[in-house]
Amino acid sequence: MITDSHAHIFWDSFDADRGEVLERARAAGVERMILVGTNVATSRAAFELARRERGLFPTAGIHPHDATESTPEARREIEALCRRDDCVGVGETGLDFFKNFSPRDAQLDNFRWHIALARELGLPIVVHCRDAHADTVELLREHRGVRGVMHCYTMSELELPPYLELGFYISFSGVVTYPKNDANQRAARAVPDESLLIETDCPYLAPQGHRGARNEPALARVVLAKVAELRGQSLEHVARITSDNATRLFALDG
């Protein structure tokens, strides 16, 4: 069994063929997917799709790009979703100082709110970090004991230690398959078995050989194969440990 720990197949780019996308995923061995919300509307969509389909598990959150929309009303709706029994995580949240689609102060406030909610509910947090390593580590250190995943980890092995010390899981996406991405590939070798996850982040970041096309959960197998190759481990071993890790982090029941 393969677990895609971060997917957005509720988005409209999948409306025309979502059923076929799920069939292709299952045919490739990808039997479980974490559906990660990025604002109120997509979080609702994640829960609705997970309600209808087996092997899908929803989260709710407000992405750093949308931090200016993290109003009291939006936070009430996200919190209500996170309090549902079927919610497996808080986020996607975090910091993105590369695109800065929302002001940094708004991103920091939004991230702090999500961390506090994850602590209160005892849920893992799904963290986006781009060009914001120092601030991300600082905020997570302020809230030790909150568990979660560094989603779509694109940094090198040099930035790993604080996240691993805090007990966070590290998830690799199609980015790790790209040629000349030695730094991220070194990180994929360095993460301990017990902290490793894989994902697609679909519809974004299709792996090498599929770049320029819409990504989808079936291609988690390509990411898995590359990570296994880099680590000198079998595909079956990496599928097992990453699925076991997803089960443990997100308290999956199937």
C-alpha positions as CSV (number, residue, x, y, z in Angstrom):
1,M,0.0,0.0,0.0
2,I,1.2,3.5,-0.9
3,T,0.0,6.6,1.0
4,D,0.0,10.0,-0.7
5,S,0.3,12.2,2.3
6,H,-0.7,15.5,0.6
7,A,-3.1,15.8,-2.3
8,H,-5.7,18.3,-3.6
9,I,-7.9,16.2,-5.9
10,F,-11.0,18.1,-4.8
11,W,-9.9,21.1,-6.9
12,D,-11.7,21.9,-10.2
13,S,-8.8,20.7,-12.3
14,F,-10.0,17.2,-11.4
15,D,-13.7,17.8,-12.0
16,A,-13.8,16.2,-15.4
17,D,-12.1,12.9,-14.5
18,R,-11.9,12.5,-10.7
19,G,-13.2,9.0,-10.8
20,E,-10.6,7.9,-13.3
21,V,-7.9,9.7,-11.3
22,L,-8.9,7.6,-8.3
23,E,-9.0,4.4,-10.3
24,R,-5.5,5.1,-11.7
25,A,-4.2,5.8,-8.2
26,R,-5.6,2.6,-6.8
27,A,-4.2,0.6,-9.8
28,A,-0.8,2.1,-9.0
29,G,-1.1,0.9,-5.3
30,V,-2.0,4.4,-3.9
31,E,-4.8,3.3,-1.7
32,R,-4.9,6.2,0.7
33,M,-4.6,10.0,0.3
34,I,-4.6,12.9,2.7
35,L,-6.8,15.6,1.2
36,V,-5.4,18.9,2.4
37,G,-7.5,22.0,2.6
38,T,-6.0,25.4,1.9
39,N,-8.9,27.8,2.7
40,V,-12.5,27.5,3.9
41,A,-14.0,26.5,0.5
42,T,-11.3,23.8,-0.3
43,S,-11.4,22.5,3.2
44,R,-15.1,21.9,2.9
45,A,-14.5,20.3,-0.5
46,A,-11.9,17.9,1.0
47,F,-14.4,16.8,3.7
48,E,-17.2,16.3,1.2
49,L,-15.0,14.2,-1.1
50,A,-13.6,12.1,1.7
51,R,-17.1,11.4,2.9
52,R,-18.0,9.9,-0.5
53,E,-14.8,7.9,-1.3
54,R,-12.9,5.2,0.6
55,G,-9.2,5.8,1.6
56,L,-9.5,9.6,1.6
57,F,-8.8,11.6,4.8
58,P,-9.4,15.4,5.1
59,T,-7.7,18.3,6.8
60,A,-8.7,21.9,7.2
61,G,-6.6,25.0,7.1
62,I,-5.7,28.4,5.6
63,H,-2.6,28.4,3.3
64,P,0.0,31.2,3.8
65,H,-0.9,32.6,0.4
66,D,-4.5,33.2,1.7
67,A,-3.4,34.5,5.1
68,T,-5.2,37.8,4.5
69,E,-8.4,35.8,4.3
70,S,-7.8,34.3,7.8
71,T,-10.6,36.4,9.3
72,P,-12.4,35.6,12.6
73,E,-15.3,34.1,10.6
74,A,-13.0,32.0,8.4
75,R,-11.1,30.7,11.5
76,R,-14.4,29.7,13.2
77,E,-15.3,27.7,10.1
78,I,-11.8,26.0,9.9
79,E,-12.0,25.3,13.6
80,A,-15.4,23.7,13.3
81,L,-14.1,21.4,10.5
82,C,-11.0,20.5,12.6
83,R,-13.2,19.5,15.5
84,R,-15.0,16.9,13.4
85,D,-14.2,13.3,14.1
86,D,-13.2,12.7,10.5
87,C,-10.5,15.5,10.5
88,V,-7.0,14.1,10.5
89,G,-5.0,17.3,10.6
90,V,-4.7,21.1,10.8
91,G,-3.5,23.0,7.7
92,E,-2.2,23.5,5.2
93,T,-0.6,26.4,6.9
94,G,2.9,27.8,7.3
95,L,5.0,30.6,5.7
96,D,5.9,31.5,2.2
97,F,8.3,34.3,1.9
98,F,9.2,33.5,-1.7
99,K,5.9,34.6,-3.3
100,N,4.6,36.7,-0.4
101,F,1.1,36.6,-1.7
102,S,0.1,37.7,1.8
103,P,2.1,40.1,4.0
104,R,4.5,38.5,6.3
105,D,2.8,39.7,9.5
106,A,-0.5,38.2,8.3
107,Q,1.3,34.9,7.5
108,L,2.9,34.8,10.9
109,D,-0.4,35.5,12.7
110,N,-2.2,32.8,10.6
111,F,0.5,30.2,11.3
112,R,0.5,30.9,15.1
113,W,-3.3,30.5,15.2
114,H,-3.1,27.1,13.4
115,I,-0.3,25.9,15.7
116,A,-2.4,26.8,18.8
117,L,-5.4,25.0,17.3
118,A,-3.4,21.9,16.6
119,R,-2.1,21.9,20.1
120,E,-5.6,22.4,21.6
121,L,-7.1,19.6,19.5
122,G,-4.1,17.2,19.6
123,L,-4.0,17.0,15.8
124,P,-0.9,17.1,13.6
125,I,-0.2,20.2,11.6
126,V,0.6,20.3,7.9
127,V,3.4,22.9,7.4
128,H,4.3,24.7,4.2
129,C,7.7,26.4,4.3
130,R,9.3,28.3,1.4
131,D,12.2,30.7,2.0
132,A,11.1,30.9,5.6
133,H,13.1,28.3,7.4
134,A,14.3,30.4,10.3
135,D,10.9,31.8,11.1
136,T,9.2,28.4,10.7
137,V,11.7,26.8,13.2
138,E,11.3,29.7,15.6
139,L,7.5,29.4,15.7
140,L,7.5,25.6,16.0
141,R,10.1,25.8,18.8
142,E,7.8,28.2,20.7
143,H,5.1,25.4,20.6
144,R,7.1,22.3,21.4
145,G,5.0,19.2,21.6
146,V,2.9,20.1,18.5
147,R,3.5,17.3,16.0
148,G,3.2,17.5,12.3
149,V,4.8,17.2,8.8
150,M,7.0,19.5,6.8
151,H,5.1,19.0,3.6
152,C,6.9,19.1,0.2
153,Y,10.3,19.4,1.8
154,T,12.5,21.1,-0.7
155,M,15.5,22.1,1.4
156,S,18.8,20.2,2.0
157,E,20.0,17.9,4.7
158,L,21.5,20.9,6.5
159,E,18.0,22.3,7.5
160,L,16.7,18.9,8.7
161,P,18.0,18.8,12.3
162,P,15.5,21.2,14.0
163,Y,12.5,19.6,12.4
164,L,13.6,16.1,13.3
165,E,14.5,17.3,16.8
166,L,10.9,18.6,17.2
167,G,9.6,15.3,16.1
168,F,8.2,16.4,12.7
169,Y,7.8,14.1,9.7
170,I,9.5,15.0,6.4
171,S,7.6,14.6,3.2
172,F,9.1,14.5,-0.2
173,S,7.3,15.3,-3.5
174,G,8.1,15.2,-7.2
175,V,10.7,17.8,-6.6
176,V,13.1,15.1,-5.3
177,T,13.0,13.5,-8.7
178,Y,14.3,16.5,-10.6
179,P,17.8,16.3,-12.1
180,K,20.6,18.3,-10.5
181,N,18.5,18.6,-7.3
182,D,21.4,17.2,-5.3
183,A,20.6,19.1,-2.1
184,N,17.0,17.8,-1.8
185,Q,18.1,14.3,-2.7
186,R,20.7,14.3,0.0
187,A,17.9,15.2,2.4
188,A,15.9,12.2,1.2
189,R,18.8,10.0,2.1
190,A,19.3,11.5,5.5
191,V,15.8,11.3,7.0
192,P,15.4,8.4,9.3
193,D,12.9,5.7,8.3
194,E,10.6,6.6,11.2
195,S,10.2,10.2,10.0
196,L,9.7,9.7,6.2
197,L,6.6,10.5,4.1
198,I,6.0,10.9,0.4
199,E,3.4,13.0,-1.4
200,T,2.3,14.4,-4.8
201,D,1.0,17.8,-3.8
202,C,-1.2,17.3,-6.9
203,P,-2.1,18.9,-9.2
204,Y,1.3,20.6,-8.7
205,L,4.9,19.4,-8.9
206,A,4.5,16.4,-11.3
207,P,7.7,14.2,-11.1
208,Q,10.4,14.0,-13.7
209,G,9.0,12.4,-16.9
210,H,5.6,14.1,-16.3
211,R,6.6,17.7,-15.8
212,G,4.4,20.2,-17.4
213,A,1.4,17.9,-17.0
214,R,-1.2,17.8,-14.2
215,N,0.1,15.8,-11.3
216,E,-2.1,13.1,-9.8
217,P,-1.9,10.6,-6.9
218,A,-0.9,7.7,-9.1
219,L,2.4,9.4,-9.6
220,A,3.2,9.1,-5.9
221,R,4.6,5.7,-7.0
222,V,7.2,7.6,-9.1
223,V,8.2,9.7,-6.1
224,L,8.3,6.6,-3.9
225,A,10.6,4.8,-6.4
226,K,13.0,7.7,-6.6
227,V,13.2,8.0,-2.8
228,A,13.8,4.2,-2.5
229,E,16.6,4.4,-5.1
230,L,18.2,7.3,-3.3
231,R,18.1,5.5,0.0
232,G,19.2,2.1,-1.4
233,Q,16.0,0.5,-0.1
234,S,13.4,-1.5,-1.9
235,L,10.2,0.2,-3.1
236,E,8.2,-2.2,-0.9
237,H,10.2,-1.2,2.2
238,V,9.7,2.5,1.6
239,A,6.0,2.0,0.7
240,R,5.6,0.2,4.0
241,I,7.4,2.6,6.3
242,T,5.8,5.7,4.7
243,S,2.4,4.2,5.0
244,D,3.0,3.2,8.6
245,N,4.3,6.7,9.3
246,A,1.2,8.3,7.8
247,T,-1.0,5.9,9.9
248,R,0.8,6.9,13.0
249,L,0.9,10.7,12.3
250,F,-2.7,11.1,11.1
251,A,-4.2,8.3,13.2
252,L,-5.6,6.7,10.1
253,D,-8.1,3.9,10.6
254,G,-8.0,2.3,7.2
